[in-house]
């Protein structure tokens, strides 16, 4: 789906999920640079100050300060950031959350896998 990526950015407040994501990403392609933020507010701040934007953003929904939906809305309003593809990756299985994510401009929505191996396989599928 998304091939030849050089930089991926994760927005997720769960430290374990951040670590699992990074480890799975390294196993798939250790040349990909990885950045992250703990919530939408910090993500917008970090992304706004980056010289080189990420090629792809993965975003959780349920986070403190600024949730994934709110952050996605702001990303898509910003001329500089709106072209960066966003994939929602959440524990939610709600069809309403899935359709709302698409409505706000997310490329895709995936429910977070419940194991490291499943996460690695999902990332392999997404990253080609």
PyMOL commands that set and color helices and strands:
alter all, ss='L'
color gray80, all
select helices_A, chain A and resi 15-28+40-49+68-77+95-104+116-127
alter helices_A, ss='H'
color red, helices_A
select strands_A, chain A and resi 7-11+33-37+56-59+85-90+108-111
alter strands_A, ss='S'
color yellow, strands_A
deselect
rebuild
show_as cartoon
